[in-house]
């Protein structure tokens, strides 16, 4: 990932998660990855998927709280009330993360007892075109 792409990913995450303090920096262990930070805290990793000429990215962020606390945790972390958790129909191991009416990603349980979760966001190259 080059500097321009990192900048676009940073702006995308800032807009999607509602916090201008998010920074995206090159990954330390993988040249095809980047790390997203909020202050001194590493939020998660962005990985590149460049298969078959379609360039896309995946942002994975661990969320170390149980289901009843997900929405409050994310709102406090990103300092915005726009984020909300929405059930996924019959699925009980995951929920959707929304910003207002816009779908952001899926938050899935990491373990059968749902003691911790991971936010997964797919970022397509077309998502970065207008940034």
C-alpha positions as CSV (number, residue, x, y, z in Angstrom):
1,X,0.0,0.0,0.0
2,X,1.4,3.4,-0.9
3,X,1.0,6.7,1.0
4,X,-2.0,7.9,-1.1
5,X,-3.8,4.7,-0.5
6,X,-3.1,4.8,3.3
7,X,-4.4,8.4,3.3
8,X,-7.6,7.3,1.6
9,X,-8.1,4.4,4.0
10,X,-7.6,6.8,6.9
11,X,-10.2,9.2,5.6
12,X,-12.6,6.3,4.9
13,X,-12.3,5.0,8.5
14,X,-12.6,8.5,9.9
15,X,-15.8,9.1,8.0
16,X,-17.3,5.6,8.6
17,X,-16.5,5.5,12.3
18,X,-17.1,9.2,13.0
19,X,-13.7,10.1,14.6
20,X,-11.2,12.4,13.0
21,X,-8.4,11.2,15.3
22,X,-8.1,7.8,13.5
23,X,-4.7,7.4,11.8
24,X,-3.6,4.7,9.3
25,X,0.0,3.8,9.2
26,X,2.0,1.1,7.3
27,X,1.9,-2.3,8.9
28,X,5.1,-3.2,10.8
29,X,5.0,-6.9,10.0
30,X,3.4,-7.0,6.5
31,X,3.9,-4.7,3.6
32,X,0.4,-5.5,2.3
33,X,-1.2,-4.4,5.6
34,X,-1.7,-1.2,7.6
35,X,-2.6,-0.5,11.2
36,X,-5.3,1.8,12.3
37,X,-4.7,3.9,15.5
38,X,-6.7,6.1,17.7
39,X,-4.3,8.1,19.8
40,X,-1.7,5.6,21.2
41,X,-4.1,2.7,20.8
42,X,-3.9,0.3,17.9
43,X,-7.5,-0.3,16.8
44,X,-6.9,-3.1,14.3
45,X,-5.3,-4.1,11.0
46,X,-6.2,-3.4,7.4
47,X,-5.2,-6.1,5.0
48,X,-5.0,-5.9,1.2
49,X,-6.8,-8.4,-1.0
50,X,-5.6,-8.0,-4.6
51,X,-7.0,-11.2,-6.2
52,X,-8.0,-11.3,-9.8
53,X,-7.3,-7.6,-10.3
54,X,-10.0,-6.5,-7.9
55,X,-8.4,-4.5,-5.1
56,X,-10.1,-4.5,-1.8
57,X,-9.3,-4.2,1.9
58,X,-10.4,-5.8,5.1
59,X,-10.4,-4.0,8.4
60,X,-10.5,-6.2,11.5
61,X,-10.8,-4.7,15.0
62,X,-11.0,-6.7,18.2
63,X,-13.8,-5.5,20.5
64,X,-13.1,-6.8,24.0
65,X,-16.6,-6.5,25.5
66,X,-19.7,-8.7,25.7
67,X,-22.8,-8.2,23.5
68,X,-24.8,-6.0,25.9
69,X,-21.9,-3.5,26.0
70,X,-21.0,-3.3,22.3
71,X,-22.8,-0.2,21.3
72,X,-21.8,1.8,24.4
73,X,-18.2,0.7,24.0
74,X,-18.0,1.7,20.4
75,X,-19.8,5.0,20.9
76,X,-17.4,5.9,23.8
77,X,-14.3,4.8,21.9
78,X,-15.1,6.8,18.7
79,X,-16.9,9.6,20.6
80,X,-20.0,9.5,18.5
81,X,-23.7,8.7,19.1
82,X,-24.2,7.8,15.4
83,X,-23.0,4.3,15.8
84,X,-25.6,1.7,16.5
85,X,-25.8,-2.1,16.8
86,X,-28.5,-3.9,14.8
87,X,-29.5,-7.6,15.1
88,X,-28.9,-9.8,12.0
89,X,-32.2,-11.6,11.9
90,X,-31.9,-15.2,13.2
91,X,-28.1,-15.0,13.6
92,X,-27.2,-14.8,17.3
93,X,-23.4,-14.9,16.9
94,X,-23.1,-11.5,15.1
95,X,-24.7,-8.1,14.7
96,X,-24.4,-5.3,12.2
97,X,-22.7,-2.0,12.9
98,X,-24.5,1.0,11.4
99,X,-23.6,4.7,11.3
100,X,-27.0,6.3,11.1
101,X,-28.6,4.4,8.3
102,X,-25.4,3.4,6.6
103,X,-24.0,-0.2,7.0
104,X,-20.5,-0.2,8.3
105,X,-19.6,-3.8,9.0
106,X,-20.3,-7.0,10.9
107,X,-19.4,-7.7,14.5
108,X,-19.0,-11.4,15.2
109,X,-18.4,-13.3,18.4
110,X,-14.9,-14.7,18.8
111,X,-16.0,-17.5,21.1
112,X,-19.1,-19.5,21.8
113,X,-19.8,-17.6,25.1
114,X,-19.7,-14.2,23.2
115,X,-17.2,-12.7,25.7
116,X,-15.3,-10.8,22.9
117,X,-16.0,-9.8,19.3
118,X,-14.3,-8.7,16.1
119,X,-15.5,-5.9,13.9
120,X,-15.0,-6.8,10.2
121,X,-15.3,-4.0,7.6
122,X,-14.9,-4.7,3.8
123,X,-13.5,-1.7,2.0
124,X,-13.7,-1.8,-1.8
125,X,-11.5,0.2,-4.1
126,X,-14.7,2.0,-5.3
127,X,-15.3,3.1,-1.7
128,X,-12.0,5.1,-1.9
129,X,-12.6,6.7,-5.2
130,X,-14.4,9.8,-4.0
131,X,-12.0,10.4,-1.1
